[in-house]
């Protein structure tokens, strides 16, 4: 069995609600979908969420990059086992269209292509994508695969309806919640006190600044939040001030998580060498796909760091399903984010609903491939660009 064709699409998905953090406000998400067609007619789907302020990518740049990539040379041939699928996915390298010292430009595209291949061959082999974890990185594989996981809540930036948002998450039974901080004009210390009061003492609260603070002010900003019992601060400084992170980490009494500064193994090695953090925020699209994310988790485990599986605001059911397979098959995940589908979109792109339930609980997906199918008729309405690429 072999790959016949890849189809890349730019899809603009309107969101139910405006979502804000320190570096962006979104009312829609522009994602890249890839459909992989096999020689027996089986199709698989993948998704990437390019964010120019994270990996330098844009959706159109992903399509242009795929057009410049010799997919026939990299992906042609027969695939008869998961081992061969993994080898070919590892071989896939988007064309180098710009200087990339961090090894992250093209990660969203790599994620979309890789997931489409894993989904297609998972369907052909009759096995879920979660099978790949124990084959690729047995050191972090959960044994057995977890039957259920629990997702975090999130509260975006701004001060509107904080009491309502906090009480709703408490009543829904979430165990932990991320709060976006650092937006200009927000009094984050007051916001955190309000959230803590209404979300309750039993919920784990962590904050994410999305790199909004300067090194000269970050310590004071963070210390003002600690009375609200914050368990972790994510990306307090912009990546441009990465060199200051180690000093900041020594000065504050709360663990530091990297996100925008953790996009590749190059970044991970630099973080360990500098002693810049305590945890990694691994996101499938940002980090280059399912396999690269497994490698980062194994790297963190080997160096005594924690890790979470995060998500980009705007991920559709394809990435939600992929994240579920990753989360149920990987051990020791500190926090888990994603699967907001029904709450995020009025018209989800998958026929199956993979939204988490009460308390953030969600079951493992056991159907072949990613375990979801695409509502292709509805998807056409949101598709802005479509390009086909022959592989064999």
N, C-alpha and C positions, 0 to 999 in steps of 0.2 A: 504494500500500500504506500502511496506517496502523495505529496501535496501538489495539487494542480494550480491553485490560484489563491492569491491574497487580495481582498478588497478593503481598502482603507476609506473611511468616511469621517468627515467632520460633522458632529451632531451638536446642535444648540438646544439645550434642555431648559425650559423655563421653570424656575423654582417657585414653590408655594409662598415662601417668605423671604424677605431680605435677610442676609446673614453677613455680619460685620466682624472684622478683627482689625488689628492695628495697621495692617498693610493693604487691606482690600475690603470692598463691600460688593456682594454678589446678589443679583436677582435672576441670573441664569448661569449655567455652566456650559462651556464649549469644550467638548470631549472628543477624543479620537477613538473610533471603533474600528476593529479589524475583524473581518470574516475570513476564516481559513477553510477552503474546500478541498476535500480529499478525493482520491481517484475513484472511490466507491460511492461518492455522492454525499458522504458525511460532512457536516459543517460544524465549525466551532467558532466561538466569539471571544474577543478580547477587548480590553478598554484601557486607555491611558488618559490621564488628566494633566495636560501640560500646564505648568505655571512658570511664566517667564521669570518671576522673582525668586524662584527656587532653583530650577535647573537650566534656565535660559531658553527653554523651548516655548514655542507657540503651536497651536494646532496646525496651521498651514505649514510651518517649518517641519513638522513631523511628516506630513505628506510629501513635501519636497525631498526630505532626507530619505524616505523610503524609496522614492523614485530614483535616487542616486545610488541606492544600495543594490549590489548584484545578488538579488534574492535567489536566482536560479543556481548560482554557484554555491551559495551557503546552505540552501534548504532542499535542493533536489536529491533524489534517491529514495530507496525503499526504507520504510520504518516498520520494524516487526516486533519491537519491544519497548518498554519504558526507557530502558537504558539507551537505546538508539535515539529516542525522542529527546531525552535530556542532552545527549551529545550534540544533536543538531541545534537545539535551543541555545546551548552554550556557544556554538559556532556563530550564531547570528550576531552580526556586528553592524549597526547602522553606519552608513558612510560618514566619514569625518568631514564635516562641512565647515567647521570652525575649530579654533584652538580650544582644547578641553583638558586643562591640567588636573581637574578634579575627577574626571572620568564619569561625568553625570549627564552631559548633553546627549540627548537621545534616549534617556531613561524611560520617559512616558511612551515613546514609540516601541522600545524594546519590550516594555510591559504588555502593551496591546498585542503585539505580534506573538510573543511567547504564550500569553494566556489563550489566544485563539488556537494555537497549535496544541497546547495541553488539553484544552476543551475538546477539540476534534478527535485527538487520539484516545482520550479518556472515553469518549462515546464509542469509538471503534473497538476499543479493548474491553468495554463493558465495566470500567472501573472509575471511581471518583478521582479527581485531581489530588486529593489529600494523600493518595497512595505514594505520590512522588517524594514526600518529605522524608520518609524512612529510607528511601533509596539514595537520596541526594545528600542529606545531612542527618544521619542517624543520631549524632550527638545531641541534637535538640528535639528529636522526635518524641511526641507524647506516646506512651505505651500503656494501654491501648489508646486509639483515637478517642477524644472526649466526646461524650454524647450531647453535651450542652456547654455553651459559653455564656458569659455575661458582659454586655457592653456598658460603656460609660455614658453618662449624660454630658451635655455641653451647654454652657450659657455664653452667648456671644457678647461682644463689646457693647457699651452703652448702658444707660441707666433706666430705660423704660421697662415697666412691668416686672421689676426684679423680684418683688414679693411673690407675684403670681408664678413667675417662672421657677422660682426656688421651691415653692410649695408643691407645684405640679410634679417636679422631679422627685421630691420626697414622697409624695403620695403614690407615685408610680413604682416606688421601691428600688430606685437605683442605689447601688453601694458606693459609687464614686462619681465625681463630676469635675470636668475641666471648665475653668472660667477664663475667657479671653480678656487680657489686660493690655495696657500700654497705649491705648488709642488717645490721641491728643484731645484734651478737654475732659477726659473721664477722671473722676476722683476714685481711683481703684481701691484705696483703703476703705472708704465709705461703702463702696459697692460690695466689697468682700464681707464687711461686717453685716450688711443687710442680708446677703446671701446666706452666710453662716447662721444667722438668727432664724431664717425661715426654712432653710433646707434641713436644719437639725444638726445635732452634735455627732450623730453616728455616720454621717456621709463623709467620705474621704474627698477633700477639696484640693485640687492642684491648679496652677495658673500657667498660662501660655502668653508670652509677650510678643511672639512672632518677630523677635529681633528689634523691638521698638525702642529700647532704652540705650543710652550712651554709657560707655564704661564709667564715666565720671559720676553718673547718677544712679546706676543700677543698684548698688548696695543699699542706698537709702530707700529706693522704691520697694525693693524686696522686703527689707526689714519692717516697713510700714504695713506689710500684708501678713506678717508672721503671727500677730495676735489672733488672726482668724484661723489659725492652725492649718497652714498650707503644707501639704506633704511633698511638693515638688514644684520647681519652677522650670518651665520649658523655654528654651531659646531666648534667654534674657537679652543677649546682644546680637546685633546683626553679624552675619558671617564676616564682614569686612573687619570686625573687631575681634575675630576669633582669638588672636594672641592674648587678649586681656581676660579670656574666660577662666583660665587656670587661677589667676589671682583672685578674681571674683568668687570662684568656688571656694577658695580657702577662707574668704572673708565672711561668708554667710553660713547660717546653720540650717540649711535645707538642701536636699539633693538637686542637682542640675541635670536636665535632660536636653539633648541636642535634637533639633529637627531640621531646619534649613541648613545647618552645618553638618548634616549627616545624610549624604546622598549616595555614597559609594564606599568601597573598601579603602580608597585613598583617604577619604574623610575619616573613616573609622580608625585607620592607622595613625593619622595625625592627632585625633582626639585622645587616643591611648598614650601616645608619646608625650603629649602636652599635659596629660592628667586634667583634661578640660571638662569632664562630665562624669556622671554616675550612671546615666541611662541613655539609651538610644530610642528615638521615635522612628520606627521602621514603617514606611508606607510603600505599598507595592509599586505604585506608579512612580513616585519620587525616586525610589531606590533601584528601579530597573527590572522589576518583575518578581515573580514567585521565587525563582531560584536564587537570584541575587539577594533577595530579602532573607532567605534561609541562611545564606552564607554570612550575612551580617549578624543574624541572631547567634550563629555558632561562634563568630568572632567575639561578640560581646560575652557570651558564656565563657569562652576560654580566657578572657581577660578580667573576669570578675565584675562585669557590668550588667545592669538590668536592661530590659527592653520592653517596649510596648509595640503593639500593632496599631498604627494610626490610620487615618483616612483623610483624603482631601474633601472639603465641602464641595458637593456636586457630583460625587461618585454615583453612578447608576447601579442597577441590580447586578450587572456583570462583575464589577469590582467588588460589590458587596458579597457576592457568592464566592469569588476568589478569596477574599479576606476570611470568609467563614471556613473554607477548607484549610487555609493557612493556620487560623487560630485554633481549630479543633485538633490539628495534627502536630502542633508545636508546644513544647512544655515551657513552663516558667514565665509566661507572659504576664508582665506586671499590670498593665492596663490594656483595654481593648476598645477601639473606637470604630464606628461604621454602621452599616445596615440601617440607615435612616430612610430608606426608599419611600415608603408610604407617607412619611412625615415631610419629606423633601419635595416630592413631585406629585402632581395631581394625576399624571398619566405615566406610570412607571414603564420602562422599556421592556421589562421581562414579564412573561405571563405568570410566573410564580412570584408570590410575595415573600421576600426574604427579610422583611422588616423585623427587628427585634420585638419581643413582647414585654409584658409587665416585668419590671425589675431589670430590664435589659437582657432578659434571657432569650436565647435562640438555640435551636437544635442543630446538630451536625447535618450536613447535606450528604446523602449517601448515594444519590443517583449518579450514573456515569457522567464523566466530564465535570463541568462546573455545576451541573444539576439544575440549570435554568435554561429556558428557551426564550427567544426574542419575539416580541410582538412586531414583526417586520412591517405590517401594514401601517401601524401607527408611527413606526420609526421614520418612515419616508417623509412625514410632515416636518420632522426636525432636522433632516439631513441637508446640509448646505453644500457640501463638496463630496464627490465620490470618485475614486480612482481604482482601477483594477491592475494587478501585476501578475503576469504569468510566472509560475515557478517551474513547471515541467510540461 
